[in-house]
Structure formats: structure tokens, C-alpha cells
């Protein structure tokens, strides 16, 4: 009898399967058939150049990414049709990745759809319609047979951030309603482009345009990735809560999308309690990653998306990939094994996070709520709603809105309570003055001796004086060097080739490059 038990255990491990699941928003993989719902620049065979050559290049480029990532199952977003999905499936086979099973959520005539490719057989496919309207894309539900185990995959593409949070909550509620109908021990994976951050319950409070729900969020509150205003972890997860795999990475690495320098984690793989037990299918601890080979990242750090002229509304240039990076994780039919110690998931417990730091340290910290003291910071610029704090012998940083307690040319001891980035520009959005250290002579804190203002370390500094010639949105100075210049008051824009002298001008950020801001 003992030998039979040992034989059973050994056979279970021999038959066990490890496999990789990925998610990838491929950005507008349209076919070559007119449906009437395409974006203008993707109507086939027009002046915009979406033709057979462009389609094939796009398909092969996306296939290259997936082949290099080597998933066994992949959820896809922004697939127009089964025609596009099949073309991708064939391209993957050509590069050595055979995924014979496919599904697409095509019951609703959305412009783009969710889809799935798999090495494992599909038992059943269904779609979750959040609202019965074209306002929301259907969620694809696929039941797979993985080595004799049943695995549900839910592929999501929630409303973009051009819409308020209530639109995403509609999708979240429809999904959660379906999940609660599954048996408690079901193995399932929620993945896709949720257009929400892992800590949306915090970030939404700083984004009034999105917050039409009094701070309630789809990804955190409805899908229950938080409990008592704290993120659910592997160590405390219980049914019906969920664990977001972004918490496997340090906060500064939690991004798969980069919009004008603002990095965010819009794509997710989210797991239930059943993926952390000793039955069925389980997550392999610490295997979540963002897939970002060098060819997907441009020199300036932005994602090498599919290139279309005229800021995305012109002709296809037939190069690039997607505006998202893919994400993936490993799973197994063996029991879950915890390989990591319990750590703080919301912000690292470093010396900097606990108490005192320099302003330059703020540029290397994850965004969000803080409790950091800057012992000496001088107000070298104040024009509401902005102020700039400069630490002697260190860097400067922008303060947005929360500036009432700050007086120009005064030195303060301050408590930084919230860090944010707007289109890549790092700024403080909440601070507390701990002590007014008196008035300070600021002339030696302004930028005077410079050769090239396009250095990243000059962002948020204040230039004491600069003279140059204005031409077509740039200021040319010092032997032909140039920097972008922005006049908030359009009436003050000089004529081309006019010599201008500017004083006390702050350096901002435009498309991830420094620019002078004249306010």
C-alpha cells in the first residue's frame, strides 16, 4: 500500500505541467476587409496606407514579440476580427510557436475585440457583455483543458482612460457577477488591459476627471484586490478576493505603458485564492514579468509602438509594434510553493521612505503617498498653481497646487506627502511645511552657467537669464543649441528670428524632453 502511494505521488509529479500565460494589447490589429467600423487611418487600401504590406509587417512584428516571449496561452486585446487573429496564428506557426486553438469575442460589433490563442484545447467559449451596448467591449471567457485540469481565462479590455471610472466599473461588476457563480475552488486567471493602475484606489483621488464614483474603483473595490483600504497579498488572500501580480515587482518596475513619459500599469494578471493552494492549477511564485526586449524600447525610453505619421492620424510608416508591453507569468499543475518572505507591497521600507531624503532622491522613488522630510528647500519660483523648491547643492522639483503655505525666496523644512508625474514631469502634489527657516538669497540657486539645457537633470530648475533667437517653437542659444519653448500666453510669442531675453524661466517637460515654460 505504501509503495502504491509513493508511485501515485511520483506519477503526479511526472505528469505535472508548467506553462506560461501572457497578456498583450497589440494596438489596432485591423484586417483588410471593410466593416464600416474601422478607425479612419485603418480603412484598407486608402491614402493612409493600411494595405497588404502594412498588415503583413504588423502581423509579423507582433508575432516576433510573442515568439520571443514563448507563451503557452496568450490573451490579446485590440484584435479586429477572426481574420486578423488567424493571420497572427499562422505567423506564429512560421516562427516556431504552434498555438492551434483560438477564440475571439465577436458577438458584439466592437471596433476592436479581445481574443485568445492557446496550445491547450478549448472546452468552451462564452462572452460577458457588460452593458448590452457598444459602449463596453465584451469580456472573453474561455475554458481550457490543461493536462486534464480545467482553467478559465477571462480576457478583458475595459474602457480607456478617456472615460470616467464608472465606465470601467460597469465591466468590473459584470465580470465579478460571473466569477461569483463559479465554484469557490475554481482555477481562473483574469488578464488584459484594464485601463486601471494597480493602486487605482489612490491615484483616482488625484484625478478628478476620472473620479465620478466617489473614489470607488473597478479593479480595486469591485474585483476586491483591496481589503480595508490595503492591497490584498499572497499572504492574506481569501475567497472572493484577488491578488494583482504587479505586487510581485518593486513599485518602480510596475509599468507596461508609457504615455508621454508617464508610466502606468494598465495591463494586469489577477488571480483568485484557488491559484495559491495545493489543488488543480497554481501560480509559480515570483514568475511575473514585463516582457521588454531592447527592440521594444526606443533610445528615449518610450515604447516602440506602431508608427503612424501626423501623431497617429496620418500614413502608416510600416514599422514598430504596440504602445503596450506584454506581461506574463508561469503556472503549474503542482501545489503552490511560497518562495518569498512577507514584504511591504505598497512602498519599499527603505531609509529614504522612512524619514529624511534629498530632492534628488524623489526622482528615483515610486509615485504615491509619502512621509519624507526634506530638511532644506528654498522657494525659487512661484506662479500659481506652480512653485519650485530647490535644495542647495542638489536638485529642484515642481510643486503643484499645494503652494499656499510657501512664500517666494523662503527656505523651509517640508514633509513631502504625495509624489505624482504628469506626462513624465515629476512633481509634489501634497506637502506640509514643518518649519519656516526664514528668507534666503536665491540668486546663486538659479541656473546660470549652462552649456546645454536639454539635460534631464535640469528639469524643474529655474534659468536666471537666457538670450537667444526664437524660431518655430524653439529658442536658439549659445552656438546653435536649441530648446523647445512654450508661451502660456499665446499673444506673447515672438516672431521668427526675433532676439529675446528671458529671466527667471522654469524648465518643464514636453514629450519627454526639456522645454522652457514662459508663464
Protein Blocks (a to p, Z undefined) as FASTA:
>chain_A
ZZmmmmmmmmmmmmpccdddddddeehpacfbdehlacfklcghianopafklmmmmmmm
mmmmmmmnopabdcdehifblklmmmmmmmmmmnopacfbccddfkbccfbdcddddfbd
cfbdcdddfkopakbccdddddddeehiacdddddddddfkbcfklmmmmmmmmmmmmmm
pcfkbccddedjehpafklmmmmmmmmklmmngopafklmmnopagehiacdfklgccfb
dcdfklmpcfklgccbdeehiacdfbccdddfklmccehjaddehiaccdddfklpcfko
pacddddehhhiaccehiajbfcdcddddddfbdcddfbdcddfkbccdfklmmpccfkl
mmmpcedjddddcfbacdfbdcdfbdcdddehiacdddehilmlpcehiacddddfbdcd
eehiacdfbdcdfbdgbjadfklmpcfbdcblkbfklgoiacfbacdddeehiaceehhi
acddddfblmlpccehiacddehiacddeehiacdddZZ
